[in-house]
Each structure stands twice: as C-alpha cells, then as structure tokens.
C-alpha cells in the first residue's frame, strides 16, 4: 500500500508524476551561477549546464519534431566561501550568497533526487547538473555544498519499493569522499571509485568505504583508462547486483583540465559513458547519471555529444524506456529553495 506524503519522515514534491512522453533529462535554468563575474574566480564553468542544454535542444527537436520540447543551511558567507573556493564571497551579504550561489546548487540537488525516481521508472535518467561528490551529510568542500548523491539514494531507499541496494560508479577525476563518508558503514551501498590518486581530496578515512578502488597516475590516457573502466565496471556489477546505479560522470578527466591531471580525449569520455550505460542496460539495472566536475569551456559540448551518442546507440531514448511513442525532452525542477513543484515552459 502506497504511503501518504505525510507519513514519510522527509517531505518532497520532487517525486511528482512526470509525463511518460518526456525523456528523463533533468535541467532548470536556475542551475547556472552568474554573479558579477565572481564565478570566474573558480576554474569551474558555472554556466556549463545551460550550454549542454543549448547543444542538445536543436538535435532533440529534429529527432522529435512532431512533439513539444519542454524545459523544464549555510548561514554564514565565510562557510560558503570555503566550500566553493571563491574567497571574495566572505565579504558579501549572506542573502546574496544564498540567492546567487546556493540556490543553483540546491536546485541541482533537487534535480538529482528527481532523476533518481525517473531512473527507476524509465530505466535511465540524466541530471545535467549535480554530482557534488565531495559533500557529505556533515561537511562540504571542493565546490560541493549539498550531498545530492547521498540524498538521492536515501530518498530511493525510503520511498521506492524494491530499491534496497545501490552501486555508485564514480568516474570523476577526484575521489568521491563525500558519499564515501556517508555510506562508510552501510552495506546496502557498493562504491566503485576510479580517480587520480595524487590530487584533492586524498581522504584516507573515506577510502575505507570504497569496495572497488582504482587509483590512476598522472597523465593516464584513453587506452589504459577505458580498459580499466570496462574491467572494473563489469567486475563491480558482477560482484553485487544493485537495484540502481548512480553514475558520477565527471569530465575533469579531459586532457588539459587544470585540476584533473589526466589525459583523456573527448572521444574517450564519450566511449567511457557508453561503456557504463551498456553495462547497466545489459543487466537491466536502472541508471542515474550526474555530470559532476569538468573545468574547461569545451566540457559542455563533450557532455552533449556523449548524451547524443547514448541516444544513437539506443542506450537512452524512447526505445530504452518502457513503452514507445513520440517523446519530449523533459527539463523541470523546483521553483525555489524549499519548494519543488515541477515548472514546465514550452520552447
């Protein structure tokens, strides 16, 4: 018997119904951070999520031309300045920091939670934002202020029948110490993490939570990288069959990334995502993808190209969901902090 919303310990409107004619790709214009140029003081492209959607919209409109395309507790500025690594924020009034920096991150967190439910319903979902894998339930860092991966998993465990085991496949260039700390003693969550072992955060305590650890050296290139992705993704999913996969698909592995220290080509990133989705599809396991880190302007184009390749390969799209028929591109989310009503606008 389905529980009433009031019976759950945590209230949300993010688990509302989304039309089956919509592809489960989640985005909202509030994802993007723009504030008098201060966002440029961190190497992260704070507008990359909107750029991804810009690249996707034209292609999906052509593919689905007969349908409508739909777009749909930090009280002190010094704390936010530390977490986001933008020191001038310490001098700004907190209400501005809340509106211009934290609201976009909260909105993306809601997108990950929403996409988790959609992944279970449709077999796959992509949040164009999210992937704040350095944030745990009690601390932030590394431009990660909200633990969206942890929250998405806990909401699924709490609210969705049949979801009792999750696997996190974290392929960002950095160790995902946030979700690792949160699930350190939780046997329901299997963590595979593949990262450059020489860079931030080098969190030895959090590493205890990693069930399949793959540490990479400086300058790792496509051939070695893709072999390890395939070997260890297959191994992780063979070792424990989860009810859902959360895939943290950071693009900071790209050659030339100022923080990642690896040397993966754009083609290598596209192929990596295909390998992960193919492993999930072959086993019939729902998969949620979040985009995480990536610190070059060209990463938005690469993310879009990867999503289009997944569609071309038949790994996402109507043919990868239950039921067939014409589809729309869904990009929806909460209207503001503390509320989560889906807001759709027609393009």
N, C-alpha and C positions, 0 to 999 in steps of 0.2 A: 504494500500500500504506500502510495506517494505521500511523503510528509508535507505538511503545510509550511510555508516560508517561516512562520513564527516559531516553529518547532526546532529550527536549526540554530546552533549557537552563534552563527555569524550571518547577518542579513546581506543579501546581494540581489541586484536586479540584472546582473551580468549573465545569469542563466536563463534569460528570457528566450522565447522562441524566435528563431531566425528562419525566414522562408527557405524551403528546400531548393528553390530556383536560384539561390545565391551561392556563389563559390565562397568557401570559408577562408577568405583572406582578409584579415582584420587590420583596420587603419582608421585614424582620425587626424584631421588637420592639427589638432592640439598636440600631437606627438612632437612637433618641431619646436626647437628652442631658439628664440631670437630676442636679444635684449641689449640694444645699444652697442652691439659688437663684442660684448664681453664673452659671448660663447666662443669667439675666435681665440681666446686665450688658452683653450684646451685643444689638443690636436684632433679631438673627436669632431666629425662633421655633424653638427647639431641639427642639420636640416636634411640629412640623407634619407629619412623615411619618406618625406614628401617627394623627393626626387625618384625614389624607387617606384612610387605610385604613378608619377608622371610618365615614366618609361613604360609601365605596364598598361596604362589605360588605353593607349592607342591600339596596341596589339589585341587586347581582350575585346575592345569594341568591334574590331574586324572579325574576330572569331565568333562573337555572339551579337552580330549586327541586328538581329531581329528582337533583341531584348534591351531592357533598360540597364545601364550601368549605374550602380548605387555606390556612393562614398559614405561610405558611412564611417610626522609628527615631530616634524622638525621645527622647534620653536625659536631657534637661535640661528642667525645668519652665519656665525663662525663655524657651526657644525656642518652646515651645508657647504660652506667654502672648502672645508677639509675633505668632505666626501666627494665633491665634484672636481676638486683640484683646480678651482678658479679662485685664487686668493682675494681679488677685489670684492667678491660677494660679501666679505666680512663687514664692509662699510655700508652696505645697502640695508634699507628697512626690510624687516622680515616679510611684510605683506607683499613687497615686490618680488622677493626671492620665491615666496610661495607661488605667486601667480606666473612668473616668467620661467622658473626653473623646475620647481617641484610639481606643479600641475601637469606639465608634459610627461614627467616620469611616472606620476600616478596614473595618468591616462593610459600610458603604455602598459603599466602593470595590470590595469583592468582589461586591456586587450589580450594579455596572456591568459588571464583567468577565463575570459570569454572563449578564446580559441581552444582551451583545453576541453571544454564541453563540446564544442563543434567538432573537434578531432574524434571524440568518442562517437558522436552521431554520424559523421560523414566518412570516417576512416582517415582523415588528414585535416590539418588546418595550419595556416601560417599567420603568425603575428608579425607584421612588417617591422615592428619595434620590439622592445623587451629584451630579455636575456641578460638581466642585471645580476650576473652570477658571482659578484664579489660581495653582495649584500646578504647577510643572514638575518635571522629574526631579531638580533640584538645589536647589530652594528652595520654600518655602511662603509663604502670605500671604493676607490677606483671608478668614479663616475656612476656608482650604483647606490641609489638611495632607498630602493624598495626591493624586497626579496620576491620578485614576481614568479620565479620558478618554484620556490617553496610554496607560495600561496596557491598557485595553480594546482599543484599536486595535492595539497591538503584539502582544497575545495573538492577535488575529484574523489578523494578517499571518503570525504564526509557526505557527499551528495549524490554520487552516481553509483547505482547498483552495478556490481561486477567489477569495479575498479578497486583492487586491493594491493596491486603491485605495480611499481613504475620503474622504468630504466631511464636514467639521464645519460645521454651521449653528448659530452661537452667537447666540441672541437674548436673552440676559440683558442687563440694562441696563448692565453693566460689560464692558469689553474683556476677552477671554479670554486674557490674556497668558501663562498657564502652558502650555497646549497649543501656543500660538504659538511660544514659545521652544523647545519640544521638537521641533517639526516645521519649524523655520525653513528647513532645507536639504533637506527630504525631499519630493521631487516626487510621492510617492505620495499625499500628503495635501493636499487642497484646503480652504482655510479661508475661510468667509464669516463675517464678524463685523459685527453691527449694534448700536451701543451709544451711550450718551450720552458725547460726547467731552469733557465738562467735568469728569468725575468720575474717581475711582480706577479703574485704576492709571495711566493716561496713560503707558503703556510704549512709547516710541518705537522702541526696538530690536525689541520683539516684533511691532510693527505690520508689519515687513518681511515677516513670514510670511503676512499676510492677502492672499489673492488677490482677494477682493471685499469691500472695506471700505465700510461705510455708517455715517457718523457723524451722530448725531442731536443736536438742540439741546434746551435745557431746555424742558420742558412739551410735548413732541411729543404730539399727540392721535391718536385712533383712525384718522381718515380718512387722514391723511398716512402714519401708521405702517403700516397694513395695505396700502396701495398699494405701499410700499417693500418690505414683506415678500414680497408676491406677485411683484413685478418682479424682485427680486434672488434669491429662491429659484429661480424659474424660470430666470433667467439663469445662476446658478451650476451648476445641474444640466444645463443645455444646453451649457455650456462644457466641462464634464468629467463624463462619466458614471461615477460611482463604483460599487463593489461593495457599499458600505454607507454609510448616512448616520448620523452621530451628531448628534442634535439636543439642544442645551442650552437647555432651555425655562424660563429664569428668569422668575419672576413679580414681580421687583422693578421691572418696568416699570409696575406698577399705580399709578394716581393716588394720591398721598398717601404713597407709600413714602418713608421717611426718607433712604434712600441712593441711590435710582434717579434721581430728578429728572425722570421722565417722567409723562405724564398719560393712561395707557391704562386704559380701563374694564374691568370683569370680562368683559363681552361681547367686548371687543376681544382679550383674552387667549385666550378660547375660540376665537374666529374665527382668530386667528394660528396656534394649534396645528392647527386643521383645515386651513388653507392648506398648512402644511408637510407634514402627513401625506398630503394629497390629491396634492401634487406627487410625493411618493415613490411612492404607490400607482399613479398614472397611468403611471409609468415602470417599475414592477415592481422598485423598489430597496428592499431591507430597510432598516428604520429603527429605531434605538435612541434612546429619549427619556430624558433625565435631568432632574431638576427644579430643580437649582441654586438661585439666590438668590431671596429673597422675604421681606420684613421686616415684614409686617403679619399680625395674627392671622387675618384673613379669607382669606389666600392658600391655606390648606389646602382650604377649601371651593371656591375657584375651580379649583384643580388637579383636585379630584374632579369638579367639573362639566365640566371640559374633557375628562377621560378618558371620562366618560359620554356626552358629545357625540360623541367619536370613535367610540364604540361605536354610538350611534344612527345615525350617518352611514354605518355599515358599513365604517369605516376600520380598526377593530380588532375583535377577537372571532373566533369560530369561522369565520365566513364570510370573514374576511380571512386565514385560515391555510390551509395545505394540509390537505385532508380536512375533513370536517364531523362533527357529532355533538355530544352534550352536553359541556360544558366545566366545569372548576373554576377557581377563582381561585387562581393559584399565588403564594405569598409565602414564599420559602425563602431560607436563606443559611447561612453558616458558623456553627459553634457557638462560635467564639472566635478570638482572634488566632493566626494561624499554621495554623489548620485550616479546612477549607472543606467539610466534609460537609454535605449538604443535610439540614435538620431540619424535618420537617413535623409539625404538630399539627392535629388536627381540631377545628373550631369547632362 
